[in-house]
Amino acid sequence: MIVEILIAIIGIIFVIVAIAEFSVFQKNKKLESDLAKREEEVKHKMYEISILNELSDKMGYSLGVQNVIEIIKKSLPDIVDYNAVSYMMFLPEKIIFRSYIEKPVSQKFINEVKEKMLDFISTLSKTDLRNSKIEETLWGTVLGEESYEPLGSFFNIPLIISSKVVGLLNIADTRVGFYKEKQIATVNGTAQQVAQAVTKLQEVVESEKSKLNAMVASMTDGVVMTDMDNRILVVNPAAKKAVGLENKSDFSISDFASGLNEKFDLKDKIEESVRLEKVFLSEEISLPSGFFQIIVSPVKDNWKALGCVVVFRDITHEKEVEKIKEDFTSMIVHELRSPLDSIKKMIALMRSSEVAKAKREECFQMVYSSSSEMLELVNNLLNVAKIEAGKFELKKQEYDIKKTIESRVLFFDIASKDAKVKLTSQLGKDIPDKVEFDPNTISQVLNNLISNAIKFTKENGSVAIQALLHKNGESLKEEAKNSGINWFIKKDIADIPDSLVIAVTDSGIGIAEDQIDKLFNKFFQVKSAFVEKEGTGLGLAIIKSIVESHGGVVGAESIEGQGTTFYFTLPINL
């Protein structure tokens, strides 16, 4: 009996131990399963972190879609197996297809992958892209023979940045039903995190880009900045205008290259500049919008190439200045040669004993006239030099402007009669007796204007020196009408204080509208077939400086074939 009880107790103990061992076994098995699951989760999380870390490192210098996809592709072997990983990038002019072959596949396999990707993106974008131009590149393992297995399983991951599909990633294998939902979810989740990170960074970059665009927008030189893929990052209006793209909103660096009309190989120079870290400077290039020099320079950050900057340096004004200098040199030689030649001939004639006394007096007068012409030219050049050096001084005093005008009329009386031109004056009744100005320089201004007016007026024409008092805010037209003054000034002179308005109006040949704005530039001469000797063009530039030194303004209005009015103002205190 006791033995039976012992046997029963041992059996019970054995069952308890067995149950305990089974319980421990089940618990260990669950722990192992949980551990494996957690290891898998950690593995997936580390995969995501490694991609984002690498992406973070590289985003500092590149936001290229290709770079992002390459980073994801590089880390795929840690989470999924595949025969080939492919991606597409969608550009305006073409689709770029790249496929990395890990294990041998046939061309038929690659073609199937490409078709599946095109079908997917066409459905997603609701646009048929099957007939698009595709640039294809394969690398990795060499393609196998056609006997290799066809496409078995695959999945596509779209890369959406700033709400736009910019790329498509494809993982493919010959094994049917190979990819599990967990693997697809991991790759897809990582891709979405990458897309969000890039989107946020692009928003920052776009903000900085807008600031940079605003900064360069006001620059007179054209500026274009590109990245390593020759995509335009920054461009200002001057650059677009230089190559005739000011009316286009969508353009590429190829459009800039085309706009240069093969006068400068822009794309090649950009590539060479980045590759060789070299600055290229073009020769002078003539474009419809002007003359330019193009500077191509690499852009680097910590010695790493970021892209390239292209500067369209507008040298049109420099060309104009160069032309003015050439014309000025030629003009000065001509202006000095003629009087010097006359002086030489007169002196040679006077040295002859056969010259009569009366003739000798005439020679003296011609020598005096020629030397006076040279002295006037030299004085004008000295005045210009003083003005540019800031050493031109006025000697203002209380003086009667009416007397200054009357003295100029008397001075040019003989010259006007010789030219058969009627010279008169028209003065408003309310002109003050005393006005503060420099009589000598204002006389010089009137001398120049009256001399020009007589020179450009045909026989039986007229020249009038006119003056009136203009009050701030009043209509100049009405003031002229009330003073009985008839001139060619048709617009009111805006925003000037109480002033004397003094003008010289002629009934001459007039001035073309396109020349009016250039009149007061140094060395500019009005082109006229009527007047053989046009002068140096210095006089009006000196007039402008004298009047502006008094605080006034100067201008001209004209009607071709009818006449011209040159005017200037002298501010006064009423």
C-alpha positions as a printed Julia matrix, in Angstrom:
574×3 Matrix{Float64}:
  0.0     0.0      0.0
  2.76    2.35     0.95
  4.62    1.44    -2.23
  1.56    2.27    -4.29
  1.22    5.63    -2.55
  4.9     6.38    -3.2
  4.53    5.45    -6.84
  1.47    7.72    -7.13
  3.34   10.6     -5.47
  6.33   10.14    -7.81
  3.96   10.08   -10.78
  2.33   13.3     -9.62
  5.76   14.89    -9.14
  6.81   13.74   -12.59
  3.64   15.25   -14.12
  4.22   18.52   -12.23
  7.84   18.63   -13.4
  6.75   17.84   -16.95
  4.12   20.55   -16.82
  6.65   22.98   -15.39
  9.2    22.07   -18.05
  6.57   22.45   -20.76
  5.56   25.82   -19.32
  9.18   26.96   -19.22
  9.66   25.67   -22.76
  6.62   27.59   -23.98
  7.74   30.71   -22.15
 11.25   30.41   -23.59
  9.78   29.86   -27.03
  7.64   33.01   -26.66
 10.62   34.94   -25.36
 12.67   33.79   -28.33
  9.85   34.8    -30.67
  9.5    38.18   -28.99
 13.25   38.65   -29.06
 13.41   37.79   -32.76
 10.54   40.16   -33.43
 12.19   42.92   -31.46
 15.48   42.25   -33.24
 13.65   42.54   -36.55
 12.03   45.8    -35.47
 15.37   47.18   -34.28
 16.92   46.07   -37.54
 14.25   47.95   -39.51
 14.56   51.0    -37.29
 18.35   51.02   -37.65
 17.84   50.78   -41.4
 15.64   53.88   -41.32
 18.05   55.76   -39.04
 21.09   54.89   -41.17
 19.36   56.18   -44.29
 18.21   59.4    -42.63
 21.68   59.98   -41.13
 23.37   59.56   -44.48
 20.72   61.72   -46.1
 21.28   64.4    -43.46
 25.02   64.35   -44.11
 24.59   64.72   -47.86
 21.71   67.18   -47.91
 24.07   69.94   -46.9
 25.38   70.1    -50.43
 22.83   68.34   -52.61
 19.07   68.04   -52.89
 19.19   65.99   -56.07
 16.49   63.33   -56.38
 19.13   60.97   -57.7
 21.2    61.41   -54.54
 18.21   60.64   -52.33
 17.32   57.48   -54.26
 20.95   56.37   -54.31
 21.1    56.61   -50.52
 17.97   54.49   -50.14
 19.21   51.96   -52.71
 22.57   51.65   -51.0
 20.96   50.5    -47.74
 18.37   48.11   -49.26
 20.48   44.91   -48.89
 20.15   45.29   -45.1
 16.39   44.78   -45.26
 15.39   43.11   -48.56
 16.88   40.8    -51.15
 16.5    41.5    -54.87
 17.76   40.79   -58.37
 17.59   44.43   -59.44
 16.76   47.8    -57.94
 15.71   50.5    -60.4
 14.56   54.08   -60.26
 13.08   56.71   -62.55
 13.42   60.5    -62.41
 10.91   62.62   -64.27
 12.34   65.65   -66.06
 10.4    68.04   -68.34
 12.15   66.83   -71.47
 12.74   63.13   -70.65
 12.59   60.27   -68.14
 15.84   59.0    -66.66
 15.82   55.23   -65.96
 18.62   53.68   -63.91
 18.83   50.01   -62.91
 21.38   48.35   -60.63
 21.58   44.58   -61.25
 22.57   42.63   -58.14
 22.02   39.13   -59.59
 22.03   38.1    -63.25
 18.79   38.82   -65.11
 17.81   39.08   -68.78
 17.07   42.15   -70.81
 13.49   40.93   -70.88
 13.43   41.14   -67.06
 14.65   44.78   -67.19
 12.1    45.65   -69.89
  9.31   44.2    -67.73
 10.5    46.26   -64.76
 10.53   49.38   -66.89
  7.01   48.7    -68.22
  5.65   48.07   -64.71
  7.15   51.34   -63.5
  5.72   53.3    -66.44
  2.29   51.71   -65.9
  2.41   52.59   -62.21
  3.43   56.23   -62.69
  0.99   56.72   -65.61
 -1.85   55.54   -63.38
 -0.66   57.66   -60.46
 -0.25   60.85   -62.48
 -3.18   60.15   -64.82
 -0.83   60.9    -67.71
  0.33   58.36   -70.27
  4.12   58.35   -70.08
  4.7    55.16   -72.06
  5.82   57.05   -75.18
  8.12   59.44   -73.33
 11.79   59.74   -74.21
 13.73   57.49   -71.82
 17.44   57.73   -71.06
 18.48   54.26   -69.83
 21.56   53.23   -67.85
 22.33   49.75   -66.45
 25.17   48.82   -64.13
 26.2    46.1    -61.7
 26.15   42.45   -62.79
 26.28   41.78   -66.54
 22.93   40.88   -68.11
 22.35   37.16   -68.56
 20.93   35.24   -71.5
 17.27   35.23   -72.42
 16.92   31.86   -70.68
 16.97   33.57   -67.28
 13.73   33.68   -65.33
 11.25   36.51   -65.97
 10.04   39.08   -63.43
  8.52   37.21   -60.46
  7.69   39.84   -57.85
  8.28   43.54   -57.34
  7.03   46.64   -55.57
  7.17   50.37   -56.44
  7.85   53.22   -54.01
  6.97   56.71   -55.29
  9.1    59.58   -54.01
  6.84   62.58   -53.42
  8.51   65.88   -52.57
  6.51   69.09   -52.07
  3.33   67.28   -53.24
  4.96   66.38   -56.54
  6.06   62.93   -57.73
  9.71   63.42   -58.6
 10.93   59.83   -58.67
  9.97   56.17   -58.5
 11.92   53.34   -56.84
 11.41   49.7    -57.9
 12.69   46.56   -56.14
 12.3    43.41   -58.25
 13.12   39.69   -58.02
 12.63   36.56   -60.15
 10.99   34.7    -57.23
  7.2    34.81   -57.24
  5.48   36.22   -54.12
  8.86   36.9    -52.55
  8.24   40.26   -50.88
  6.32   40.41   -47.62
  4.12   43.24   -46.44
  6.51   44.08   -43.6
  9.44   44.59   -45.97
  7.41   46.75   -48.33
  6.07   48.82   -45.42
  9.59   49.4    -44.06
 11.01   50.62   -47.38
  7.9    52.69   -48.08
  7.9    54.24   -44.6
 11.54   55.17   -44.89
 10.96   56.69   -48.32
  8.14   58.82   -46.93
 10.32   60.03   -44.05
 13.03   60.9    -46.53
 10.49   62.76   -48.69
  9.24   64.73   -45.68
 12.79   65.62   -44.64
 13.66   66.74   -48.16
 10.41   68.71   -48.46
 11.13   70.62   -45.25
 14.68   71.28   -46.33
 13.52   72.42   -49.75
 11.16   74.88   -48.1
 14.12   76.34   -46.22
 16.2    76.35   -49.39
 13.38   78.0    -51.37
 13.14   80.69   -48.7
 16.88   81.33   -48.86
 16.72   81.14   -52.65
 14.02   83.83   -52.69
 16.2    86.06   -50.51
 19.17   85.48   -52.79
 17.05   86.13   -55.89
 15.81   89.38   -54.36
 19.39   90.39   -53.6
 20.66   89.78   -57.13
 17.5    91.03   -58.86
 18.65   94.64   -58.71
 22.13   93.9    -60.03
 22.87   95.37   -63.46
 25.03   92.38   -64.38
 23.28   89.11   -65.16
 23.75   86.29   -62.61
 22.9    82.61   -63.05
 23.76   79.97   -60.42
 23.51   76.25   -61.15
 23.89   73.07   -59.1
 25.97   70.01   -59.98
 23.2    68.76   -62.28
 23.18   72.06   -64.24
 19.8    72.98   -62.8
 19.25   76.71   -62.33
 19.1    77.71   -58.64
 19.27   81.49   -58.92
 18.73   83.82   -61.88
 18.1    87.56   -62.06
 16.21   89.63   -64.68
 19.43   91.05   -66.16
 20.62   87.52   -67.06
 17.3    86.65   -68.72
 17.29   89.94   -70.64
 20.85   89.37   -71.86
 19.83   86.25   -73.83
 16.24   87.25   -74.63
 14.44   85.12   -72.01
 12.73   87.96   -70.13
  9.27   86.82   -71.3
  9.77   83.12   -70.44
  8.88   81.65   -67.06
 10.15   78.1    -67.69
 13.72   77.73   -68.93
 16.91   75.74   -68.4
 20.62   76.29   -68.83
 20.21   74.95   -72.38
 18.01   77.97   -73.16
 20.78   80.28   -71.98
 23.28   78.39   -74.14
 20.97   78.68   -77.16
 20.47   82.4    -76.51
 24.21   82.95   -77.02
 23.85   81.89   -80.68
 26.89   79.58   -80.54
 29.14   82.53   -79.69
 30.09   80.9    -76.39
 29.78   77.22   -75.44
 28.17   77.82   -72.06
 27.38   74.22   -71.06
 30.91   72.97   -71.82
 32.48   75.89   -69.94
 30.29   75.21   -66.89
 31.31   71.53   -66.86
 35.0    72.41   -67.34
 34.84   75.09   -64.67
 33.48   72.65   -62.07
 35.75   69.78   -63.11
 38.98   71.81   -63.36
 38.07   74.34   -60.64
 38.89   77.06   -63.12
 37.42   80.49   -63.94
 36.65   81.18   -67.61
 36.37   84.68   -69.08
 34.92   85.08   -72.56
 35.9    87.56   -75.21
 33.55   90.43   -75.98
 30.23   88.98   -77.18
 27.69   90.98   -79.16
 24.06   90.1    -78.4
 20.83   91.86   -79.44
 20.59   93.38   -75.95
 24.16   94.75   -75.93
 27.81   93.78   -75.49
 28.78   91.28   -72.78
 31.67   89.44   -71.21
 30.74   86.1    -69.65
 32.48   84.9    -66.49
 32.06   81.24   -65.48
 33.29   80.32   -62.0
 32.94   77.2    -59.8
 31.18   77.47   -56.44
 32.71   75.47   -53.57
 31.96   74.82   -49.89
 34.84   73.52   -47.79
 36.64   72.6    -50.99
 33.69   70.58   -52.29
 32.08   71.61   -55.58
 28.48   72.82   -55.2
 27.84   74.07   -58.71
 28.71   77.04   -60.86
 27.94   80.76   -61.16
 27.74   82.52   -64.52
 27.98   86.31   -64.69
 26.87   88.22   -67.79
 28.89   91.41   -67.43
 27.26   94.18   -69.43
 30.02   96.18   -71.12
 27.69   98.11   -73.44
 28.25  101.36   -71.55
 32.0   100.78   -71.54
 31.87  100.3    -75.32
 29.95  103.55   -75.64
 32.49  105.36   -73.46
 35.3   103.88   -75.53
 33.59  105.11   -78.69
 33.12  108.55   -77.13
 36.82  108.68   -76.22
 37.81  107.73   -79.75
 35.46  110.35   -81.2
 36.71  112.9    -78.68
 40.35  112.33   -79.6
 39.5   112.64   -83.28
 37.42  115.76   -82.61
 40.12  117.47   -80.51
 42.73  116.81   -83.21
 40.38  118.28   -85.81
 39.4   121.28   -83.65
 43.02  122.17   -82.94
 44.4   121.36   -86.36
 42.21  123.82   -88.26
 43.08  127.0    -86.27
 46.74  125.97   -85.98
 46.91  125.46   -89.73
 45.31  128.88   -90.29
 47.77  130.55   -87.9
 50.71  128.88   -89.61
 49.57  130.01   -93.06
 48.87  133.58   -91.91
 52.28  133.91   -90.24
 53.97  132.54   -93.35
 52.08  135.08   -95.46
 52.91  137.95   -93.08
 56.6   137.12   -93.28
 56.48  137.82   -96.98
 57.61  141.38   -97.84
 55.07  141.52  -100.63
 52.09  141.58   -98.23
 50.39  144.98   -98.14
 49.73  146.73   -94.85
 45.94  146.31   -95.21
 46.34  142.62   -95.88
 48.68  142.3    -92.92
 45.93  143.66   -90.62
 43.52  141.05   -92.0
 46.08  138.32   -91.28
 46.42  139.59   -87.7
 42.66  139.37   -87.28
 42.57  135.79   -88.59
 45.42  134.78   -86.28
 43.53  136.35   -83.37
 40.29  134.54   -84.29
 42.02  131.17   -84.66
 43.88  131.5    -81.36
 40.61  132.54   -79.67
 38.96  129.35   -80.93
 41.76  127.26   -79.45
 41.62  129.19   -76.18
 37.85  128.59   -75.94
 38.37  124.88   -76.5
 41.11  124.74   -73.85
 38.93  126.71   -71.41
 36.05  124.31   -71.97
 38.3   121.33   -71.32
 39.63  122.98   -68.16
 36.08  123.7    -66.97
 35.1   120.05   -67.53
 38.17  118.93   -65.59
 37.3   121.3    -62.72
 33.7   120.1    -62.64
 34.74  116.43   -62.52
 37.3   117.19   -59.81
 34.7   119.08   -57.75
 36.71  122.31   -57.93
 34.24  124.34   -59.98
 33.39  127.37   -57.82
 30.57  129.89   -58.17
 30.78  133.54   -57.17
 27.17  134.35   -56.41
 26.02  137.91   -55.87
 22.87  140.01   -55.99
 22.53  140.98   -59.65
 19.91  142.0    -62.21
 19.21  139.04   -64.52
 17.5   141.4    -67.01
 20.75  143.32   -67.52
 22.64  140.05   -68.09
 20.13  139.02   -70.78
 20.21  142.47   -72.46
 24.02  142.45   -72.53
 23.98  139.06   -74.27
 21.54  140.36   -76.88
 23.88  143.26   -77.62
 26.91  140.97   -77.68
 25.39  138.69   -80.34
 23.77  141.48   -82.37
 26.48  141.53   -85.04
 26.72  137.72   -85.23
 22.95  137.4    -85.65
 22.85  140.06   -88.37
 25.7   138.35   -90.23
 23.73  135.11   -90.08
 20.55  136.99   -91.12
 18.78  135.78   -87.96
 16.52  138.04   -85.87
 17.61  138.15   -82.19
 15.12  139.42   -79.56
 14.29  139.12   -75.86
 10.96  138.44   -74.1
 10.86  139.11   -70.36
  8.0   138.64   -67.9
  6.82  141.73   -66.03
  7.19  140.32   -62.51
 10.87  139.31   -62.72
 12.69  140.64   -59.6
 15.33  143.32   -60.04
 17.83  141.46   -57.88
 18.49  137.73   -57.97
 21.39  135.83   -56.39
 23.49  134.08   -59.05
 26.97  134.09   -60.6
 26.82  136.63   -63.5
 29.93  135.3    -65.22
 28.89  131.63   -65.39
 25.24  132.44   -66.28
 26.56  134.7    -69.06
 28.62  131.73   -70.22
 25.45  129.6    -70.25
 23.56  132.18   -72.32
 26.53  132.63   -74.68
 26.58  128.94   -75.45
 22.8   128.63   -75.93
 22.51  131.75   -78.11
 25.55  130.78   -80.21
 24.09  127.31   -80.83
 20.67  128.74   -81.65
 22.08  131.12   -84.26
 24.25  128.35   -85.72
 21.32  125.96   -86.14
 18.85  128.54   -87.53
 18.59  129.22   -91.25
 18.54  132.69   -92.81
 15.48  134.85   -92.0
 14.85  132.75   -88.88
 14.56  134.02   -85.31
 16.12  133.5    -81.87
 14.49  134.75   -78.66
 15.91  134.94   -75.14
 12.96  134.48   -72.77
 12.53  134.73   -69.01
  9.65  134.55   -66.54
  8.98  134.01   -62.86
  7.65  130.55   -62.02
  5.92  130.0    -58.68
  5.92  126.56   -57.11
  2.7   124.67   -57.84
  1.63  126.98   -60.68
  1.28  125.92   -64.33
  4.28  126.91   -66.43
  2.08  126.89   -69.53
 -0.28  129.47   -68.03
  2.61  131.59   -66.76
  4.17  131.64   -70.23
  0.84  132.49   -71.84
  0.25  135.38   -69.38
  3.76  136.73   -70.11
  3.22  136.58   -73.89
  6.0   134.0    -74.27
  5.76  131.44   -77.05
  8.17  128.51   -76.85
  8.38  124.75   -77.45
  8.02  123.77   -73.78
  4.74  121.83   -73.77
  4.97  120.1    -70.39
  5.0   121.57   -66.91
  8.31  121.3    -65.07
  7.32  119.3    -62.01
  8.41  119.74   -58.4
 10.62  122.81   -58.67
 10.66  125.66   -56.13
 10.03  129.33   -56.92
 12.43  129.98   -59.78
 13.35  132.1    -62.77
 12.88  130.12   -65.97
 15.24  131.34   -68.68
 15.05  129.93   -72.2
 16.49  130.37   -75.67
 14.0   129.51   -78.43
 14.92  129.33   -82.1
 13.04  128.66   -85.33
 15.8   126.37   -86.53
 15.98  122.82   -87.82
 14.91  121.19   -84.53
 16.3   118.13   -82.81
 15.22  114.49   -83.23
 13.36  113.09   -80.23
 15.87  110.23   -79.79
 18.69  112.77   -79.36
 17.05  114.99   -76.73
 18.03  112.79   -73.76
 21.67  112.71   -74.9
 22.1   116.46   -75.4
 23.76  117.23   -72.07
 26.23  114.34   -72.19
 29.87  115.2    -72.66
 31.14  115.17   -76.26
 27.68  114.53   -77.73
 26.97  116.63   -80.8
 23.61  117.02   -82.52
 23.83  115.46   -85.98
 22.86  117.99   -88.63
 23.41  118.22   -92.36
 22.62  121.95   -92.16
 25.66  122.88   -90.03
 29.05  121.82   -91.35
 30.95  122.36   -88.1
 29.09  120.81   -85.2
 31.47  121.65   -82.31
 32.92  119.66   -79.44
 29.75  118.87   -77.53
 31.33  120.17   -74.3
 29.21  123.32   -74.04
 25.92  121.73   -72.99
 27.63  119.47   -70.44
 29.23  122.58   -68.87
 25.86  124.38   -68.93
 24.27  121.47   -67.05
 26.95  121.58   -64.35
 26.72  125.38   -63.95
 22.92  125.33   -63.64
 22.9   122.38   -61.23
 25.55  124.14   -59.13
 23.01  126.97   -58.78
 20.41  124.4    -57.64
 18.47  124.58   -60.91
 17.5   122.18   -63.67
 18.2   122.24   -67.39
 16.35  120.73   -70.34
 15.22  121.04   -73.93
 12.14  120.44   -76.05
 11.93  120.51   -79.82
  9.88  119.84   -82.93
 11.9   118.79   -85.95
 11.66  121.33   -88.77
 10.12  124.0    -86.5
 12.62  124.8    -83.77
 13.98  124.17   -80.28
 13.77  125.63   -76.78
 16.66  125.17   -74.34
 15.77  126.22   -70.81
 17.25  126.37   -67.33
 16.0   127.48   -63.91
 17.49  129.58   -61.12
 15.85  129.07   -57.69
 14.97  132.35   -55.89
 13.53  133.42   -52.55
 10.36  135.47   -52.97
